[in-house]
Amino acid sequence: MRALGENETLSMPRRQPSGELKAKVVLEALRGARPIQELAAEYGVHPLQITPWQRVALAEWPEVVSNRRGPTSTDEEAFTAALSQQIGPVTVAVDWLKTKGGHRR
């Protein structure tokens, strides 16, 4: 093993917590059942990371909840418009067939 130079340090690459881990930690922190220090020790994160995660989660929560129904209505409108475009020519064709196609009542 070689000796480290004056400006060299042993450093480990930064570990990026997954979104799933952040969500678990934030949910437990928001419940408030245990101190942030305990949560940090259990999940292997620094206690100073948890508070910003909470702020982000609380700031974005209204948008997450409100967007759940938004796209559905536009999807339905697009579907209805597409069906209307198909129904129009079919109705015209049926009417033409009734009058010109020899259909008798």
N, C-alpha and C positions, 0 to 999 in steps of 0.2 A: 504494500500500500504506500502510495507516495504522499509526501507532506504537502499541505495546501500552501499556496503562495500568499503574499500579503493581502491581496484584494479578492482572493477566492473564498467562497463560503460553501458550506454544504446546504443546499436548499432543496426542498422537496417541491414538486409541482403543486400548484394550487388545486384543490379539489373543489369542483363545482357541484353543489347539492342539486339533486334532481327536483323537478317541479312537484313530484309526488311527496318527497321528503319535506319540502317547504310547506306544502299544504297541510301535512300532518302536524308539523310543528306549530304553524299558525293557528290551526283549529284548537289544539290543546292550549296554546297561549291565550286565545280568546275566551276559552272556558274559564280560565283563571283558577283552576283547581290546584296548580302547582306553580312555584316560582319559576321565572325564566332561567335562572341558574340551573335548576334541576333539569329542565327540558333540554337546555344546551348540553349538559353533561350526558344525558341519555342518548341524544341523537348525534352527538359528536360535532356540534357546530359551535361557533363562538356566540356568546350571549348578545353581543352587540349586533349580530345579524338578524336576530328575531324581530326586534322592534321595527326596522324598516320593512320587513316582509309583512308585518301586520298592517302598517300604514298603506302599503300598496294594495293589499287584499281589501281593506276597508274602503279605499278610494275607488277601486274598480268594481266592487260588488254591485252598486246600482246599475251600472252598464251591463254587467253580466246577466242580471235578473231581467232587465227591461228588454234586452235583445232576444230573449227566448221566443217571444211571440211575434216579433217584428218580421222576420223573413218568411214566416208561414203565410201571412196575409199577401205579401207580394208574390209568393209562389202560387197561391190560389188565384190571384188576379191574372197572372201570366197564363195559367192553365185555362181559366175561363176565356181569356181572349183568344187563345189558340183554338179552343173548341168552337167559339163563335165564328171564327174564320172558316172552319171546316163545315159548320152547319149551314152557313149561307149558301154556298154552291150546291150543297146536297138538296136543300129546300127548293132552289131554283130548278134543279134537274128533276125532282119529283113533280113539281108543278108542270114542267114542260111535258113530261111523260104522261101526265094525266090529260093534258089538253091535246097533244099531238100524237101521242103514242097509241091511240086507239083504245084507250082504257074506257070501258063503258060501265056505267052504274046499273 
